[in-house]
Structure formats: C-alpha cells, structure tokens
Amino acid sequence: MEYTARYLIGLGVEIDIWRGEELDLKNYDLVHFFNIGRPTAILPLLKGEHPPLICSSIYIDYSEADSEASRLRRFLHDGLGPHAVEYLKTLGRSIKFKTEKIPLKYLIEGQAAAIQYVLSNCQHLICATEAEREIIKRSFHIEGLDYSILSLGVEHIPPLKQAEVKKGIICAARIEPLKNQLRLIEACNKLDEALYIVGSASRAHEEYYQDCRDAASEKVQFYGHKSIEEIATTMSQSKVHVLASHYETTGIASLEALLNGCQIVVNDHPIQRELFGDHAHYCQANSSESIAEAINAAMLDKRDHRTWVSEKFSWKKKAEAIKEAYHKVLRA
C-alpha cells in the first residue's frame, strides 16, 4: 500500500493513507482498499453514499496452514469451512488484541458475505496474478467486475554488490505457520548450508515460533526483524532464498531476493508459477524432503535473474496502470 501510494504521488495523484481513523468520505473522489480478506475495515465506510471503490485483493487462503497449525483449526476447517474459520479468527483478534472493531453487519452475516458485499460495491479489482483472481472467483461472484492484473515492484529495495562467493540460505518472512519456517528448518537440518531466518514472530503464533527455535540445529540462525537495507545485505551474500509458504499472493520477498542475486525456492502453486516461471525452483510445501531437494538444485544454479526481475516488476509501471484505472472508474 505504502509503495503504491508513494509512486502514485510521484505521478501527481493526490492521496491520503487511511489507517482506521475517523474519515469523511465526502472529501474524496475515490477509495482504494487493500486486502479483501479483512472486510471489517472497509464495511463502515460503505454505509450510504460513498465514492467509487477500487480493491487490491491480496487474498490469502489460510486453509492448508490452519489445518497444519493445530488439530482444533483442522477440525473447525473441516466442519465449518475456511470462511467460518476466518470469522472466528477475526472475533478472536478483536477480543485478544482489542485492535479490530467488528461491524454489526459482519457479526450477523459472517466473513464470506462481508467480502462479497465489499466486492459488490467495488468498481475495479486489482490482483497480482490471473491465478489469484481465479481463486477469488471460485468463492465469490465477480463476473462483470472490471479488473487489472498488476504485480508488485522492486524499487524499494537497494540492489547491492554481490558477494564474490555467495553461500547459505535465507528466509525473510514473518514467522508463522503460513510461511512454513518449521518445515524449512527441518529440511535445512539435513543440509550442510547455514540457514538465516530473518523476521519477527507473529504475535498470534508465539508457540509456533518456539517450535521453530526448538527444532533448529546449530546451523540455523534467527536474526529477528531487520531493516530493508539489512535484508538486502544478507540477500546479496546468500546463495538461495526460500519462501516455501503454503500460500503467497505476491511473493515480494522472493522478488527482493532475485534482485539481490539469490536463486529462489517457492511453493509449487499456480500463483507462484505465473509470477516466476522458470526463474524459480519449486517445492511441495508440505514436504521437508521436497524443500531440501529444491534447495539443493538452487544451490547448483548459476543463473543471474537481476535484469529480468528489475524489468518485469516495477512500482512505477504499476502506479501508471493504477492511475489509469482511477481515471477509468472516475469517468464511468
């Protein structure tokens, strides 16, 4: 959201970034909302008349990660379905962290109906891939909804000089079941290379973080949260970046790694295939053996993907396309 806004401002678009404070929509010509999986944030703004709405989907399917995270979540998922589980998680966050206000409409109608309501009020949908749009299409009615397929950019991370000898494995991501660090650690415990885990533990998954620490051999190092410059430095020195997530919508860390000279390993998923093509090594996220095999193949890969990623993934080009989408919606 922040980098999209930054580059839109550079193109002369007047923008305010809303973070949940009181807002008078009469002051705006258009609303651009990010993450349809969190409809509680946008529902209060859709009462009565409101400006046209554009949505960047960032839609995540937590089903597989939730099923692996705990027996209770697997039971709830199998019995109630993924949208009901997300509904219960939303209520849980509201009670535990007291940072999320729950609109009455959401309480009564639930997660799936709330997302559908947002999409029904949307004039334009932005997805990172056609595969992501197809996943949304399976659960929600979006036929006839105008859309764009726009991937992310890489200008936010500095492309640094590469180490003469790149070695080791890095994973830059928040530590949580969705990102699958535990299985990555299990895979790397069997390998000779060091593993650098960069990222802080999700506050909702402290037990998972401890499981990762307990499973790690002496070859695994935890660095906690790092600045984007520090992450770029570690990537420029590392041979392989692994993001064996159960589900990714955008693959931003993998893009950052490619720009800084890493080979990448990602989950074999239609979204990842569409994003990276033959510029990645693919694994099965639920198999530590598959992850280890993909890492071994990546360690032998001598290709340089930096020019490809810098030409294909651009915040400036994305902002130009979004600006045109704004004009199209406002002209309608």
C-alpha positions, -999 to +999 in steps of 0.1 A: +000+000+000+027+025+010+048+020-021+018+021-044+009+054-028+044+067-030+047+061-067+012+074-074+021+106-056+051+108-079+027+107-108+008+137-094-021+118-078-033+134-045-035+106-019-042+102+018-033+069+035-061+058+059-052+037+088-086+033+106-091+068+120-123+088+116-128+096+079-152+118+060-155+103+025-171+134+012-136+148+009-125+121-016-132+112-052-123+076-048-114+049-022-087+024-029-089-005-003-062-032+002-068-068+014-104-080+009-097-108+034-101-081+062-135-067+053-142-053+088-120-023+080-139-012+049-175-021+059-181+010+080-172+032+050-198+016+027-228+029+046-250+052+025-234+071-004-197+067-009-171+074-036-163+047-061-143+018-047-112+001-061-099-030-043-064-046-043-073-081-034-042-095-016-064-125-009-049-153+012-062-188+016-051-199+051-067-234+048-036-255+045-016-235+070-045-236+095-050-273+091-013-279+099-012-253+127-034-272+151-059-300+154-086-276+165-082-254+134-082-285+112-114-297+129-131-263+125-119-260+089-132-295+080-165-289+099-173-253+092-153-243+062-125-217+057-146-186+058-162-197+091-127-202+105-116-167+093-147-153+110-137-170+143-102-157+140-114-122+134-135-124+166-105-138+184-082-110+173-108-084+184-111-099+219-074-107+224-058-076+209-086-051+210-073-035+178-101-045+154-136-032+157-163-056+144-192-040+125-227-054+133-231-064+096-200-086+099-212-102+131-246-111+117-236-121+081-201-135+085-168-134+066-179-147+032-209-124+030-188-094+041-162-100+014-190-104-012-205-072+000-172-053-005-167-068-039-203-060-049-196-023-040-163-024-059-159-008-094-124-023-101-105-052-087-067-054-088-050-088-085-013-097-087-020-127-110-047-143-130-044-173-108-053-152-077-084-139-095-094-174-104-092-184-067-114-154-057-138-163-085-143-198-070-158-184-038-173-150-048-194-136-076-171-112-095-184-118-131-186-085-148-163-067-123-136-048-142-101-059-131-064-055-137-036-079-132-007-059-117+023-074-100+044-056-074+077-037-078+113-039-065+125-003-065+120-002-027+150-025-020+186-015-029+203-038-054+237-043-037+270-055-050+271-093-048+295-112-026+322-129-046+312-162-031+275-164-022+267-191+003+240-200+028+202-200+027+180-171+038+143-169+046+129-134+050+093-135+063+072-131+095+075-164+115+041-181+113+026-214+101+016-198+067+052-191+059+062-226+068+096-219+085+093-251+107+094-274+077+121-253+061+142-257+093+136-295+092+148-296+056+179-275+063+188-295+094+197-322+068+218-299+047+253-286+051+245-249+044+236-224+071+201-211+073+194-174+082+158-168+095+150-131+091+117-119+106+099-114+138+074-139+153+037-133+146+021-122+179-007-148+173+018-176+168+044-174+196+041-212+202+050-218+165+080-195+169+092-215+199+087-248+179+109-234+152+136-225+178+134-259+194+137-277+161+166-256+148+201-271+147+233-250+153+233-242+116+201-222+119+204-186+130+175-163+139+180-126+132+146-111+142+133-081+124+157-063+101+155-031+080+151-034+043+187-024+038+199-051+062+178-077+045+193-066+011+228-070+025+221-106+037+205-115+004+235-102-015+256-126+005+233-156+003+230-182-024+194-192-020+162-176-006+134-199+004+098-189+009+081-223+010+048-207+022+016-227+020+002-197+001+015-164-013-003-137-032+026-115-043+059-131-035+075-098-025+104-113-005+112-137-034+113-107-058+137-089-034+159-119-033+160-122-071+170-086-073+199-092-050+213-122-068+197-151-050+182-182-065+147-187-051+127-217-038+089-213-036+059-235-032+047-252-064+014-232-067-003-216-098+003-181-084+040-187-080+043-204-114+026-174-130+048-149-112+082-166-116+080-191-144+114-208-149+132-182-127+124-202-095+129-237-081+096-253-069+089-275-039+059-291-022+053-270+009+041-300+030+073-320+024+107-312+040+123-337+016+109-317-014+121-284+001+156-299+006+157-312-030+147-278-044+173-261-022+200-285-035+190-277-071+190-240-064+225-242-048+238-255-082+221-228-103+244-202-117+218-180-135+215-143-129+179-131-127+185-095-117+179-079-151+147-099-156+132-090-122+140-053-124+125-051-159+094-071-152+084-059-117+082-021-113+063+001-088+064+029-113+047+008-141+022-005-116+014+030-104+009+042-140-016+013-146-034+021-113-036+058-122-053+048-155-077+026-136-086+055-113-093+077-143-114+049-159-135+045-128-140+082-123-150+086-160-176+059-158 
